[in-house]
Amino acid sequence: MTSFATGRMLLTPTDRNGPARARRLRTLDLGERPDASFDSFDAFADKVAEVTAAPFSMVNFIDENRQFFAGLHTPAGNRGGRDLGAAAAGSNRSGRYLARDHGYCPHVLVRRKALVLEDVCDYPRFAGNPVVDDIGIRSYLGAPLIDRTGIALGTVCAVDTVPRPWGRAGLDTIKSLAHELVRQIDHREGHHPL
């Protein structure tokens, strides 16, 4: 999808797997409906923030239309947060969504590969994203959550408002965290047949 925001052209990748992903998210009961498992996603986002020393982190499931932050860590520790939390997540779980053309997770999802942006402003393709001006995001580290069926359900990511030298260590860390979370999701499915 190509869209225009803040006078700049933005390229959001075409997501051909959106319908299959949306069905899989419904099967797993992972979507916008809050339940007790979202506390575990918040805890996982807290872990991502701690391991990466990032002020913001998310567990993000993406359907055909928008992104849903099932897990969210903000500097203040409240789940509504300030800045990113307020802009991206609202004040409660049911309001934790962001348009598909905002942020970098849709790119990770379609690429099916981790993405490291030490300074988003160094990349013309990403510098014009609304999260740069609206929220102040300057660096991003994210990896896809590819489940046992091969569907990329969403992402796990860490972001900062200043450039960060994530490097190879950061890439390896976020990929490892994504694998850990996918194992938890697979375990959840095995113990909660639908």
FINUKE-742792 format. One line per 3 residues: their letters; for each residue x, z, y of N, C-alpha, C. Coordinates in Angstrom, 2 decimals. Layout:
N
a = X,Z,Y,X,Z,Y,X,Z,Y | ...
//
This chain:
194
mts = 0.85,0.00,-1.16,0.00,0.00,0.00,0.90,0.00,1.23 | 0.52,-0.78,2.19,1.23,-0.78,3.46,0.29,-0.19,4.49 | 0.77,0.76,5.25,-0.06,1.34,6.29,0.77,1.52,7.55
fat = 0.07,1.70,8.65,0.75,1.90,9.92,0.38,3.27,10.45 | 1.37,4.05,10.80,1.14,5.38,11.37,2.22,5.62,12.41 | 1.86,6.29,13.41,2.77,6.60,14.52,3.54,5.36,14.97
grm = 2.90,4.18,14.89,3.52,2.95,15.37,4.60,2.39,14.46 | 4.79,2.96,13.27,5.81,2.47,12.35,5.18,2.00,11.06 | 5.77,0.97,10.46,5.25,0.48,9.20,5.75,1.39,8.08
llt = 4.84,1.81,7.22,5.17,2.66,6.08,4.84,1.93,4.81 | 5.71,2.03,3.84,5.46,1.41,2.56,5.23,2.49,1.52 | 4.00,2.58,1.05,3.69,3.48,-0.05,3.58,2.60,-1.29
ptd = 4.31,2.93,-2.34,4.32,2.05,-3.50,2.95,1.91,-4.15 | 2.70,0.74,-4.70,1.46,0.49,-5.43,1.52,1.27,-6.74 | 0.46,1.99,-7.01,0.40,2.86,-8.18,-0.55,2.26,-9.21
rng = -0.01,1.49,-10.12,-0.85,0.84,-11.13,-1.33,1.81,-12.21 | -0.70,2.97,-12.30,-1.07,3.95,-13.33,-2.04,5.02,-12.82 | -2.52,4.86,-11.60,-3.41,5.86,-11.02,-4.63,6.18,-11.86
par = -5.38,5.19,-12.34,-6.57,5.51,-13.14,-6.23,6.25,-14.44 | -5.18,5.83,-15.13,-4.79,6.52,-16.37,-4.33,7.95,-16.06 | -3.59,8.13,-14.97,-3.13,9.45,-14.58,-4.32,10.35,-14.25
arr = -5.28,9.83,-13.49,-6.45,10.62,-13.12,-7.21,11.07,-14.38 | -7.35,10.18,-15.36,-8.01,10.55,-16.61,-7.23,11.65,-17.34 | -5.90,11.49,-17.38,-5.06,12.47,-18.07,-5.11,13.82,-17.36
lrt = -5.09,13.82,-16.04,-5.20,15.08,-15.30,-6.53,15.77,-15.59 | -7.60,14.99,-15.69,-8.91,15.58,-16.03,-8.88,16.15,-17.44 | -8.28,15.43,-18.37,-8.18,15.90,-19.75,-7.43,17.23,-19.81
ldl = -6.37,17.33,-19.03,-5.56,18.55,-19.01,-6.17,19.64,-18.12 | -7.25,19.31,-17.44,-7.88,20.21,-16.48,-6.91,20.60,-15.37 | -6.15,19.62,-14.92,-5.20,19.81,-13.82,-5.63,18.92,-12.68
ger = -6.26,19.48,-11.74,-6.71,18.70,-10.61,-6.97,19.63,-9.46 | -7.99,19.34,-8.74,-8.27,20.13,-7.55,-9.03,21.40,-7.81 | -9.57,21.56,-9.00,-10.35,22.76,-9.26,-9.42,23.94,-9.56
pda = -9.39,24.94,-8.71,-8.50,26.07,-8.95,-8.94,26.85,-10.19 | -7.99,27.29,-10.95,-8.26,28.20,-12.05,-7.06,29.14,-12.17 | -7.11,30.00,-13.16,-6.05,31.01,-13.29,-4.68,30.39,-13.47
sfd = -4.60,29.18,-14.05,-3.29,28.58,-14.30,-2.58,28.22,-12.99 | -3.31,28.09,-11.90,-2.65,27.73,-10.65,-1.76,28.86,-10.14 | -2.05,30.09,-10.54,-1.13,31.17,-10.21,0.23,30.91,-10.84
sfd = 0.23,30.36,-12.06,1.51,30.06,-12.71,2.21,28.90,-12.01 | 1.46,27.95,-11.46,2.09,26.87,-10.70,2.68,27.38,-9.39 | 1.99,28.32,-8.75,2.56,28.96,-7.56,3.86,29.69,-7.92
afa = 3.84,30.38,-9.05,5.04,31.10,-9.49,6.17,30.11,-9.78 | 5.81,28.96,-10.35,6.85,27.97,-10.63,7.41,27.41,-9.32 | 6.55,27.17,-8.34,7.02,26.71,-7.03,7.94,27.74,-6.40
dkv = 7.62,29.02,-6.58,8.51,30.09,-6.09,9.88,29.99,-6.76 | 9.87,29.72,-8.06,11.13,29.59,-8.81,11.95,28.41,-8.29 | 11.28,27.29,-8.05,11.97,26.10,-7.53,12.62,26.42,-6.20
aev = 11.89,27.10,-5.33,12.43,27.47,-4.01,13.64,28.39,-4.17 | 13.55,29.32,-5.09,14.66,30.26,-5.29,15.89,29.54,-5.84 | 15.70,28.71,-6.85,16.83,28.02,-7.49,17.49,27.03,-6.54
taa = 16.70,26.35,-5.71,17.25,25.34,-4.81,17.58,25.90,-3.43 | 17.20,27.14,-3.16,17.37,27.76,-1.85,16.68,26.95,-0.76 | 15.52,26.39,-1.10,14.74,25.59,-0.16,13.60,26.42,0.40
pfs = 13.23,26.22,1.65,12.13,27.00,2.22,10.75,26.59,1.71 | 10.61,25.35,1.26,9.33,24.86,0.77,9.53,24.21,-0.60 | 8.58,24.43,-1.49,8.59,23.72,-2.77,7.16,23.57,-3.25
mvn = 6.95,22.53,-4.06,5.62,22.22,-4.51,5.62,21.73,-5.96 | 4.51,22.01,-6.64,4.14,21.35,-7.88,2.96,20.49,-7.47 | 3.10,19.19,-7.61,2.19,18.25,-7.00,1.60,17.32,-8.06
fid = 0.27,17.31,-8.21,-0.40,16.36,-9.08,-1.04,15.30,-8.20 | -0.92,14.05,-8.60,-1.35,12.93,-7.75,-2.38,12.10,-8.48 | -3.55,11.97,-7.89,-4.56,11.10,-8.48,-4.56,9.77,-7.74
enr = -5.62,9.01,-7.87,-5.67,7.68,-7.26,-5.71,7.72,-5.74 | -6.17,8.83,-5.17,-6.43,8.88,-3.74,-5.55,9.82,-2.94 | -5.11,10.91,-3.56,-4.37,11.90,-2.80,-3.50,12.77,-3.70
qff = -2.72,13.59,-3.04,-1.83,14.53,-3.71,-2.46,15.91,-3.66 | -2.31,16.66,-4.74,-2.83,18.02,-4.80,-1.71,18.99,-5.15 | -1.45,19.95,-4.27,-0.39,20.94,-4.50,-0.94,22.09,-5.34
agl = -0.77,21.98,-6.64,-1.22,23.04,-7.55,-0.32,24.26,-7.40 | 0.93,24.04,-7.07,1.87,25.13,-6.81,2.49,24.93,-5.45 | 2.60,26.01,-4.69,3.14,25.90,-3.34,3.94,27.15,-2.99
htp = 5.12,26.93,-2.46,5.94,28.02,-1.91,6.23,27.70,-0.46 | 5.99,28.66,0.41,6.31,28.52,1.83,7.20,29.68,2.25 | 7.94,29.54,3.36,8.85,30.61,3.77,8.17,31.95,3.98
agn = 6.97,31.93,4.50,6.27,33.18,4.77,5.76,33.84,3.50 | 5.76,33.07,2.39,5.29,33.62,1.13,3.79,33.55,0.97 | 3.08,33.23,2.05,1.64,33.07,1.88,1.37,31.65,1.43
rgg = 0.32,31.46,0.71,0.06,30.15,0.10,-0.51,29.15,1.08 | -0.93,29.61,2.24,-1.35,28.67,3.27,-0.16,28.26,4.10 | 0.72,29.20,4.29,1.97,28.93,4.99,1.81,28.59,6.45
rdl = 2.88,28.18,7.03,2.95,27.75,8.40,3.64,26.40,8.40 | 3.47,25.59,9.34,4.06,24.26,9.40,3.64,23.44,8.18 | 4.53,23.29,7.20,4.22,22.49,6.03,2.99,23.03,5.32
gaa = 2.95,24.33,5.10,1.82,24.90,4.39,0.51,24.63,5.10 | 0.50,24.82,6.40,-0.73,24.60,7.15,-1.09,23.12,7.20 | -0.11,22.28,7.41,-0.39,20.84,7.52,-0.71,20.22,6.17
aag = 0.01,20.61,5.13,-0.15,19.96,3.83,-1.13,20.66,2.92 | -1.25,21.96,3.04,-1.98,22.67,2.01,-3.23,23.39,2.47 | -3.42,23.54,3.73,-4.59,24.28,4.16,-4.43,25.76,3.85
snr = -5.52,26.48,3.87,-5.42,27.92,3.70,-5.84,28.41,2.33 | -6.30,27.51,1.45,-6.68,27.95,0.12,-6.39,26.86,-0.90 | -6.54,27.19,-2.16,-6.18,26.23,-3.21,-7.00,24.95,-3.13
sgr = -8.29,25.06,-2.85,-9.11,23.86,-2.85,-8.77,22.93,-1.69 | -8.04,23.42,-0.68,-7.66,22.59,0.44,-6.23,22.10,0.37 | -5.58,22.23,-0.75,-4.17,21.88,-0.88,-3.98,20.40,-1.21
yla = -4.30,19.53,-0.29,-4.05,18.13,-0.58,-3.50,17.40,0.61 | -2.89,16.27,0.29,-2.23,15.45,1.29,-2.50,14.00,0.93 | -2.61,13.15,1.91,-2.85,11.72,1.67,-1.71,11.13,0.85
rdh = -2.00,10.09,0.09,-0.98,9.44,-0.75,0.11,8.78,0.08 | -0.16,8.43,1.32,0.87,7.76,2.12,1.71,8.75,2.93 | 1.54,10.04,2.67,2.35,11.07,3.32,3.33,11.64,2.29
gyc = 4.56,11.80,2.69,5.53,12.41,1.80,6.20,11.41,0.87 | 7.02,11.97,0.00,7.88,11.16,-0.85,7.52,11.24,-2.32 | 6.64,12.16,-2.68,6.26,12.31,-4.08,5.62,11.05,-4.68
phv = 4.79,10.30,-3.95,4.26,9.07,-4.53,5.36,8.07,-4.92 | 6.46,8.06,-4.19,7.58,7.18,-4.54,8.21,7.64,-5.85 | 8.40,8.94,-6.00,8.97,9.50,-7.23,8.06,9.18,-8.41
lvr = 6.78,9.33,-8.21,5.80,9.09,-9.26,5.86,7.65,-9.76 | 5.84,6.70,-8.84,5.84,5.28,-9.23,7.19,4.86,-9.80 | 8.27,5.36,-9.23,9.62,5.06,-9.73,9.89,5.68,-11.09
rka = 9.21,6.83,-11.33,9.43,7.60,-12.57,10.87,8.10,-12.66 | 11.47,8.33,-11.49,12.84,8.83,-11.42,12.93,9.85,-10.30 | 13.88,10.75,-10.46,14.11,11.75,-9.41,14.60,11.06,-8.14
lvl = 14.38,11.70,-7.02,14.76,11.15,-5.73,15.42,12.25,-4.89 | 16.58,11.93,-4.33,17.29,12.84,-3.45,17.42,12.16,-2.09 | 16.90,12.81,-1.07,17.05,12.34,0.31,17.68,13.49,1.09
edv = 18.99,13.42,1.25,19.68,14.52,1.93,19.30,14.59,3.40 | 19.08,13.43,4.03,18.53,13.36,5.38,17.61,12.15,5.40 | 16.31,12.40,5.42,15.35,11.30,5.34,15.54,10.29,6.46
cdy = 16.10,10.73,7.58,16.28,9.83,8.72,17.38,8.78,8.46 | 18.17,8.98,7.43,19.19,8.00,7.06,18.61,6.82,6.29 | 17.33,6.88,5.92,16.71,5.86,5.09,15.52,5.26,5.83
prf = 15.65,4.06,6.38,14.55,3.47,7.15,13.22,3.45,6.40 | 13.27,3.24,5.09,12.05,3.20,4.29,11.30,4.53,4.33 | 12.04,5.62,4.47,11.44,6.95,4.40,11.35,7.66,5.75
agn = 12.15,7.25,6.71,12.21,7.93,8.00,10.90,7.86,8.77 | 10.10,6.81,8.55,8.86,6.65,9.28,7.68,7.38,8.68 | 7.90,8.11,7.60,6.79,8.80,6.96,6.23,9.88,7.90
pvv = 4.91,10.05,7.93,4.30,11.02,8.84,4.82,12.45,8.68 | 5.31,12.81,7.50,5.77,14.19,7.33,7.01,14.50,8.15 | 7.73,13.46,8.58,8.92,13.68,9.40,8.51,14.21,10.76
ddi = 7.62,13.49,11.45,7.20,13.90,12.79,6.13,14.99,12.77 | 5.17,14.89,11.86,4.05,15.84,11.85,4.42,17.22,11.32 | 5.33,17.25,10.34,5.64,18.52,9.68,7.10,18.92,9.89
gir = 7.95,17.97,10.19,9.35,18.28,10.43,10.24,18.21,9.21 | 9.82,17.50,8.18,10.61,17.39,6.96,11.84,16.53,7.23 | 13.02,17.03,6.84,14.26,16.28,7.01,14.99,16.01,5.71
syl = 14.70,16.78,4.65,15.35,16.50,3.36,14.36,16.75,2.23 | 14.59,16.03,1.13,13.65,16.05,0.00,14.43,15.95,-1.30 | 13.96,16.68,-2.29,14.53,16.65,-3.63,13.35,16.75,-4.58
gap = 13.09,15.70,-5.37,11.92,15.72,-6.25,12.15,14.98,-7.55 | 11.38,15.36,-8.57,11.46,14.72,-9.89,10.05,14.58,-10.46 | 9.84,13.53,-11.26,8.51,13.31,-11.83,8.23,14.26,-12.99
lid = 6.96,14.54,-13.19,6.49,15.32,-14.33,5.90,14.34,-15.34 | 6.71,13.91,-16.29,6.27,12.92,-17.28,5.91,13.67,-18.55 | 4.64,13.63,-18.92,4.17,14.43,-20.06,4.46,13.74,-21.39
rtg = 4.05,14.38,-22.47,4.35,13.89,-23.82,3.73,12.53,-24.12 | 2.70,12.13,-23.36,2.07,10.83,-23.57,2.76,9.73,-22.77 | 3.74,10.10,-21.96,4.45,9.13,-21.15,3.85,8.89,-19.78
ial = 2.84,9.66,-19.42,2.22,9.51,-18.10,2.90,10.43,-17.11 | 3.24,9.90,-15.95,3.78,10.71,-14.86,2.59,11.37,-14.16 | 2.45,12.67,-14.35,1.30,13.41,-13.82,1.44,13.75,-12.35
gtv = 2.66,13.93,-11.92,2.93,14.36,-10.55,4.41,14.61,-10.38 | 4.73,15.58,-9.53,6.13,15.85,-9.23,6.35,17.35,-9.04 | 7.60,17.71,-9.09,8.04,19.02,-8.62,9.08,18.71,-7.55
cav = 9.01,19.40,-6.41,9.93,19.05,-5.34,10.28,20.25,-4.48 | 11.39,20.09,-3.79,11.84,21.06,-2.79,12.10,20.28,-1.51 | 11.72,20.84,-0.38,11.94,20.17,0.91,12.48,21.17,1.92
dtv = 13.13,20.60,2.93,13.67,21.45,3.99,13.46,20.76,5.33 | 13.52,21.53,6.38,13.34,21.00,7.73,14.68,20.65,8.38 | 15.75,20.80,7.63,17.09,20.40,8.07,17.72,19.55,6.98
prp = 18.66,18.66,7.33,19.35,17.90,6.29,20.05,18.84,5.31 | 20.03,18.46,4.03,20.63,19.29,2.98,21.53,18.45,2.09 | 22.73,18.89,1.79,23.60,18.18,0.87,23.26,18.55,-0.59
wgr = 22.13,18.03,-1.10,21.68,18.37,-2.46,22.71,17.96,-3.51 | 23.24,16.74,-3.34,24.25,16.24,-4.27,23.78,16.11,-5.70 | 24.73,15.85,-6.58,24.44,15.69,-8.00,23.89,16.98,-8.61
agl = 24.40,18.11,-8.16,23.92,19.40,-8.68,22.43,19.58,-8.39 | 22.01,19.21,-7.19,20.59,19.30,-6.84,19.74,18.38,-7.70 | 20.23,17.18,-7.91,19.51,16.21,-8.75,19.35,16.75,-10.17
dti = 20.44,17.25,-10.74,20.37,17.80,-12.09,19.43,19.00,-12.15 | 19.45,19.82,-11.13,18.59,21.01,-11.09,17.13,20.63,-11.05 | 16.74,19.71,-10.17,15.32,19.37,-10.05,14.82,18.67,-11.31
ksl = 15.67,17.87,-11.94,15.28,17.21,-13.19,15.08,18.25,-14.30 | 15.95,19.23,-14.35,15.82,20.30,-15.34,14.54,21.11,-15.11 | 14.25,21.41,-13.87,13.02,22.15,-13.54,11.78,21.33,-13.93
ahe = 11.82,20.03,-13.69,10.69,19.17,-14.06,10.48,19.20,-15.58 | 11.56,19.10,-16.34,11.45,19.16,-17.81,10.87,20.50,-18.26 | 11.31,21.56,-17.63,10.79,22.89,-17.97,9.29,22.97,-17.72
lvr = 8.84,22.46,-16.59,7.42,22.52,-16.27,6.60,21.64,-17.21 | 7.12,20.48,-17.57,6.41,19.61,-18.51,6.24,20.32,-19.85 | 7.26,21.03,-20.30,7.14,21.80,-21.55,6.02,22.84,-21.43
qid = 5.90,23.47,-20.28,4.83,24.44,-20.07,3.46,23.77,-20.09 | 3.37,22.60,-19.50,2.09,21.86,-19.50,1.74,21.44,-20.92 | 2.72,20.95,-21.67,2.47,20.56,-23.06,2.04,21.78,-23.88
hre = 2.66,22.92,-23.64,2.31,24.15,-24.34,0.88,24.57,-24.00 | 0.54,24.45,-22.74,-0.81,24.78,-22.29,-1.83,23.92,-23.02 | -1.54,22.63,-23.15,-2.49,21.73,-23.84,-2.61,22.12,-25.30
ghh = -1.50,22.48,-25.91,-1.52,22.85,-27.33,-2.30,24.13,-27.60 | -2.33,25.04,-26.62,-3.02,26.32,-26.82,-4.42,26.36,-26.21 | -4.77,25.33,-25.48,-6.11,25.27,-24.91,-6.71,23.90,-25.20
pl = -7.09,23.65,-26.48,-7.64,22.34,-26.80,-8.89,22.06,-25.98 | -8.99,20.82,-25.56,-10.13,20.45,-24.70,-11.15,19.66,-25.47
//
